[in-house]
């Protein structure tokens, strides 16, 4: 099995899995703590509109998806707080808008979209240098923010109303974190795809929560579990010759179920 490490694509996959685990471990802990899982799912599917637009206009689909995802995330935040629209309704609006735009652009694009399955279902073995650079840059930004402003982020995550009384710029932090969530989701599309991206932001955190109750402890433990899941999923994918993205998520869920069952005994 070790001969596969000679291949660049597999080394890229390992590095990508490590960076994605770091990124999703930190951002995902905020999502789970703030109870934004449904919003994140909406942003994930809305990003498909950016993928379709990028392909149709001849742009980089990842960059166009990121712009579309950030706009959707901020749009949900704006509509639910400023326009008095129910949050679930705002999510449904941007979710369906993104999917419909993506489908329309896919059909209007001449020829066949060869990368479409990789965006929908992911394939960590296809990530290249540009994906590694994106994940690395975003990981550096995220670690820096969580290191310098951890108290502020934790305050907003647990109790935004109390945070306002402490003169914390809650709205600015919320918009910043929504932007970070959108960028994290798009940066992992190549790894596990639109269908499964939200799993990287929730399952390691659910596992970590079985062992840790403090925010930062849960965050760093999520990074550890995310790394283990990615490595184990890649191994299963190689041994069984099955899609890597689905393997990572399948291993994650089985592991969480096993650990939870063992902890209850």
C-alpha positions as CSV (number, residue, x, y, z in Angstrom):
1,X,0.0,0.0,0.0
2,X,2.9,2.4,0.8
3,X,3.8,2.7,-2.9
4,X,0.8,5.0,-3.4
5,X,2.7,7.7,-1.5
6,X,4.9,8.0,-4.5
7,X,2.0,9.6,-6.4
8,X,1.6,13.4,-6.3
9,X,-2.2,13.2,-6.3
10,X,-2.3,11.1,-3.2
11,X,0.1,13.4,-1.3
12,X,-2.1,16.3,-2.3
13,X,-5.1,14.3,-1.0
14,X,-3.4,13.8,2.4
15,X,-2.3,17.4,2.7
16,X,-5.8,18.6,1.6
17,X,-7.4,16.3,4.2
18,X,-5.2,17.6,7.0
19,X,-5.9,21.3,6.1
20,X,-9.6,20.7,5.7
21,X,-9.7,19.0,9.1
22,X,-8.0,22.0,10.7
23,X,-10.3,24.4,8.9
24,X,-13.5,22.5,9.5
25,X,-12.6,21.6,13.0
26,X,-12.5,25.3,14.1
27,X,-15.3,26.7,11.9
28,X,-17.5,23.7,12.5
29,X,-17.3,24.1,16.3
30,X,-18.7,27.6,15.9
31,X,-21.5,26.2,13.6
32,X,-22.5,23.5,16.1
33,X,-22.3,25.8,19.1
34,X,-24.3,28.6,17.4
35,X,-26.7,26.0,16.0
36,X,-26.2,27.1,12.4
37,X,-26.1,23.6,10.9
38,X,-29.3,24.2,8.8
39,X,-27.9,27.6,7.6
40,X,-24.7,25.9,6.6
41,X,-26.6,23.3,4.6
42,X,-28.4,26.0,2.8
43,X,-25.2,27.8,2.0
44,X,-23.6,24.5,0.8
45,X,-26.4,23.9,-1.8
46,X,-26.6,27.6,-2.7
47,X,-23.0,27.5,-3.8
48,X,-24.0,25.3,-6.7
49,X,-25.4,28.4,-8.3
50,X,-21.9,29.9,-8.3
51,X,-20.4,26.7,-9.8
52,X,-22.9,26.8,-12.6
53,X,-22.4,30.6,-13.2
54,X,-18.6,30.1,-13.3
55,X,-18.7,27.3,-15.8
56,X,-21.3,29.2,-18.0
57,X,-19.2,32.4,-17.9
58,X,-15.9,30.7,-18.3
59,X,-14.7,31.7,-14.8
60,X,-13.0,29.6,-12.1
61,X,-16.0,27.7,-10.6
62,X,-14.5,27.7,-7.1
63,X,-14.1,31.5,-7.0
64,X,-17.5,32.1,-8.4
65,X,-19.0,29.6,-6.0
66,X,-17.2,31.4,-3.1
67,X,-18.7,34.8,-4.2
68,X,-22.2,33.2,-4.5
69,X,-21.9,31.4,-1.2
70,X,-20.7,34.5,0.7
71,X,-23.5,36.6,-0.9
72,X,-26.1,33.9,0.2
73,X,-24.7,33.7,3.7
74,X,-24.8,37.5,4.2
75,X,-28.2,37.5,2.5
76,X,-29.7,35.0,5.0
77,X,-28.2,37.0,7.8
78,X,-29.6,40.3,6.4
79,X,-33.1,39.0,5.6
80,X,-33.6,37.3,9.0
81,X,-32.4,40.3,11.1
82,X,-33.2,43.4,9.0
83,X,-36.2,42.3,6.9
84,X,-38.0,40.3,9.7
85,X,-38.1,37.2,7.5
86,X,-38.1,33.9,9.3
87,X,-34.6,32.4,9.2
88,X,-35.7,29.1,7.8
89,X,-37.6,30.9,5.0
90,X,-34.6,32.9,4.1
91,X,-32.5,29.8,4.0
92,X,-35.0,28.0,1.7
93,X,-35.0,31.0,-0.6
94,X,-31.2,31.1,-1.1
95,X,-31.0,27.3,-1.1
96,X,-33.5,26.9,-4.0
97,X,-32.2,30.0,-5.8
98,X,-28.6,28.6,-5.9
99,X,-29.7,25.2,-7.0
100,X,-32.0,26.6,-9.7
101,X,-29.3,29.0,-11.0
102,X,-26.8,26.1,-11.1
103,X,-29.1,23.8,-13.0
104,X,-30.1,26.5,-15.5
105,X,-26.5,27.4,-16.2
106,X,-25.5,23.8,-16.5
107,X,-28.0,23.2,-19.2
108,X,-27.1,26.5,-21.0
109,X,-23.4,25.7,-21.0
110,X,-22.4,24.2,-24.4
111,X,-21.1,20.7,-24.2
112,X,-20.8,18.6,-21.1
113,X,-19.6,19.8,-17.7
114,X,-16.8,17.2,-16.9
115,X,-16.3,18.6,-13.4
116,X,-19.9,18.5,-12.3
117,X,-19.8,15.1,-10.5
118,X,-16.7,16.2,-8.6
119,X,-18.5,19.4,-7.3
120,X,-21.6,17.4,-6.4
121,X,-20.0,14.4,-4.8
122,X,-16.4,15.4,-4.4
123,X,-13.2,13.5,-5.1
124,X,-10.3,14.4,-2.8
125,X,-7.9,12.6,-5.2
126,X,-8.5,15.3,-7.9
127,X,-7.4,18.3,-5.8
128,X,-4.5,20.2,-7.2
129,X,-2.0,22.9,-6.1
130,X,-4.6,25.7,-6.4
131,X,-6.9,23.9,-4.0
132,X,-4.0,23.3,-1.5
133,X,-3.2,27.0,-1.7
134,X,-6.8,28.0,-1.1
135,X,-7.1,25.6,1.9
136,X,-3.7,26.8,3.3
137,X,-4.5,30.5,3.0
138,X,-8.0,30.0,4.6
139,X,-6.5,27.9,7.4
140,X,-3.9,30.5,8.3
141,X,-6.6,33.2,8.4
142,X,-9.0,31.0,10.5
143,X,-6.3,30.0,13.0
144,X,-5.2,33.6,13.3
145,X,-8.8,34.8,14.0
146,X,-9.5,32.1,16.5
147,X,-6.2,32.7,18.3
148,X,-6.6,36.5,18.5
149,X,-10.3,36.8,19.0
150,X,-11.3,33.5,20.7
151,X,-13.0,35.2,23.6
152,X,-15.1,37.3,21.3
153,X,-16.0,34.4,19.0
154,X,-17.0,32.2,22.0
155,X,-19.1,35.0,23.6
156,X,-21.1,35.5,20.3
157,X,-21.4,31.7,19.8
158,X,-22.8,31.0,23.2
159,X,-24.8,34.1,24.1
160,X,-25.0,36.9,21.5
161,X,-27.5,38.9,23.6
162,X,-25.2,39.0,26.6
163,X,-22.3,39.8,24.2
164,X,-24.1,42.9,23.1
165,X,-24.2,44.1,26.7
166,X,-20.4,43.8,26.9
167,X,-20.1,46.2,23.9
168,X,-18.9,43.4,21.6
169,X,-19.7,44.1,17.9
170,X,-22.0,41.1,17.6
171,X,-23.3,41.9,14.1
172,X,-19.8,42.4,12.7
173,X,-18.7,39.1,14.2
174,X,-21.7,37.3,12.9
175,X,-21.2,38.6,9.4
176,X,-17.5,37.8,9.6
177,X,-18.2,34.2,10.8
178,X,-20.9,33.7,8.1
179,X,-18.4,34.8,5.5
180,X,-15.8,32.4,6.9
181,X,-18.4,29.5,7.0
182,X,-19.2,30.2,3.3
183,X,-15.5,30.2,2.3
184,X,-14.9,27.0,4.3
185,X,-17.7,25.2,2.6
186,X,-16.6,26.2,-0.9
187,X,-13.0,25.3,-0.2
188,X,-14.0,21.7,0.7
189,X,-16.2,21.1,-2.3
190,X,-13.5,19.3,-4.2
191,X,-12.9,17.0,-1.2
192,X,-16.5,15.7,-0.4
193,X,-18.8,17.7,-2.7
194,X,-21.9,19.8,-2.2
195,X,-23.9,16.8,-1.1
196,X,-21.6,15.9,1.8
197,X,-19.7,19.1,2.6
198,X,-21.8,19.8,5.7
199,X,-20.8,16.5,7.3
200,X,-17.1,17.7,7.7
201,X,-18.5,20.6,9.7
202,X,-20.6,18.6,12.1
203,X,-19.6,15.0,12.6
204,X,-16.1,15.5,14.0
205,X,-17.6,18.2,16.3
206,X,-20.3,15.7,17.5
207,X,-17.6,13.2,18.2
208,X,-15.4,15.8,20.0
209,X,-18.4,16.9,22.1
210,X,-18.5,13.4,23.7
211,X,-15.1,14.1,25.2
212,X,-15.0,17.9,25.7
213,X,-17.4,20.6,26.8
214,X,-15.2,23.7,26.5
215,X,-15.3,25.5,23.1
216,X,-11.6,25.5,22.3
217,X,-11.1,22.0,23.6
218,X,-13.9,20.8,21.4
219,X,-12.5,22.7,18.5
220,X,-9.0,21.2,18.6
221,X,-10.3,17.8,19.3
222,X,-12.5,18.1,16.3
223,X,-9.4,18.8,14.2
224,X,-7.9,15.5,15.5
225,X,-11.0,13.5,14.8
226,X,-11.4,15.2,11.4
227,X,-7.8,14.2,10.5
228,X,-8.4,10.6,11.6
229,X,-11.6,10.4,9.6
230,X,-10.0,11.8,6.5
231,X,-7.0,9.4,6.7
232,X,-9.2,6.4,7.4
233,X,-11.7,7.3,4.6
234,X,-8.8,7.6,2.1
235,X,-7.5,4.2,3.2
236,X,-11.0,2.6,2.7
237,X,-11.3,4.4,-0.6
238,X,-8.0,2.9,-1.8
239,X,-8.6,-0.6,-0.6
240,X,-12.2,-0.9,-1.9
241,X,-11.8,1.3,-4.9
242,X,-14.8,3.5,-4.0
243,X,-15.4,7.3,-4.0
244,X,-13.1,9.0,-1.5
245,X,-15.6,11.7,-0.4
246,X,-18.3,9.2,0.5
247,X,-15.8,6.9,2.2
248,X,-14.6,9.7,4.5
249,X,-18.2,10.6,5.6
250,X,-19.2,6.9,5.9
251,X,-16.2,6.2,8.1
252,X,-17.0,9.3,10.2
253,X,-20.5,8.4,10.9
254,X,-19.7,4.8,11.7
255,X,-16.9,5.9,14.0
256,X,-19.2,8.4,15.8
257,X,-21.9,5.8,16.3
258,X,-19.3,3.3,17.7
259,X,-17.7,5.8,20.0
260,X,-21.1,7.0,21.3
261,X,-22.2,3.5,21.9
262,X,-19.0,2.7,23.8
263,X,-19.2,5.9,25.9
264,X,-22.7,5.0,27.0
265,X,-21.6,1.6,28.4
